[in-house]
Amino acid sequence: MRIYLALCAGFSLGYLSFFFLPLLTPILVANYGVQESLVGWVVGAEVAALTLSTVLLSRNIASANWFSLSLRGVLVLILSNLAMLPADGFVPTLLLRALSGVGEGALLVCAFAAAGATAKPEKSFGLMSVVGGLLSAAGLILVPGLLENWGDRGLFVIFALAGLLVIPLLTGLNTSQSTVEQDTQGQSALPLSFAYVGALSGGVFLLALSGYGIWPFLDFQAVNLGLAEERRASLYAFTTLMNVLGSVIPVALGMRLGLKLPVIVGSLLCVVCLISIGLAQSQLLFMQGSSLLLGSVAMVLPYVMAFCAMCDESGQLVARMPAVLGMGQASGPVLAGILLPSGFATVGLVFGLLCLLSTLLFALVLFRPSLGRLTGEPAR
């Protein structure tokens, strides 16, 4: 039980600022002197730092002490967010958000490695997403009220306090790969060639770029369509709840439907959501697309992460997936910012096409004849 509490705590804190991006990006523009056209670079810098941190730390993740590494990540996150209180200007803001990304990367690489080492990794990853989504939904409902009294910069105090609160829970990660090998006994690995690893990583990258990259910019489209502030806050909270529902699917079903069906259906649903958001001329269509967007991604990723864990018993492949996700998340806001002057319809269409390419890459890897012996599906 302690390991699952630790997994959820590390995952939720590692992705905390991401889930608050609809609140964070307007705060950066209004309070830190960051131009609207440059806010994507600030967000991208944080996720890029997360990516670099994950890549470097994953190299020896099998022998690392996950609790010690996570604790250092939490301390970096706390200090960088407290330093945001007196900060001002584009460069200091960018550097501090990047420093926070380093701490987030340490938390995520440990959480992903530990989840991949459990007996049912698809359920572990789904559980992390469920808890993270519930906490972020509650935060998006409650935090705006707190900021009315604390001021916009109080958001970073909340981030720091969250770091302090999760430290006791992380003690469940006081282990490493070697101490949980008994959980994965009996699983047969299916090594991937370099080409298939590239295709799998490319699919994850494009799914993160398209599905998550548009998330920080939803508020701009919502304002353009005339959504009131209260309805926008409720929409973002509902979107994270749908993220929870998407994550419940792998927790509840496990491998009963195999890998192929949930991955392909979920990624195609994401394509539909992105195009709907971009082309929306009504508030209803925009809200429908937005509410299902994160849920569709959340249904796909636990299965993909479980597949990575099954293919590599050392845990390095799944531990590096936060880096691939991070690169997608870092690239998405930058690309959206470049496309935004051409209209939100362009953003939605381009991102929808990239997500469709992600679906094709997943299909290339998953529809291999040898996959059946790993998942129990009949070989074709």
ABEGO torsion letter per residue (X at the ends): XAAAAAAAAAAAAAAAAAAAAAAAAAAAAAAAGBBAAAAAAAAAAAAAAAAAAAAAAAAAAAABBAAAAAAAAAAAAAAAAAAAAABBEAAAAAAAAAAAAAAAAAAAAAAAAAAAABABAAAAAAAAAAAAAAAAAAAAAAAAAAAAAAEAAAAAAAAAAAAAAAAAAAAAABBBAAAAAAAABGBBBBBBBAAAAAAAAAAAAAAAAAAAAAAAAAAAAAAAAGBBAAAAAAAAAAAAAAAAAAAAAAAAAEAAAEAAAAAAAAAAAAAAAAAAAAABABAAAAAAAAAAAAAAAAAAAAAAAAAAAAABAAGAAAAAAAAAAAAAAAAAAAAAAAAAAAEAAAAAAAAAAAAAAAAAAAAAAAABAAAAAAAGBBBX
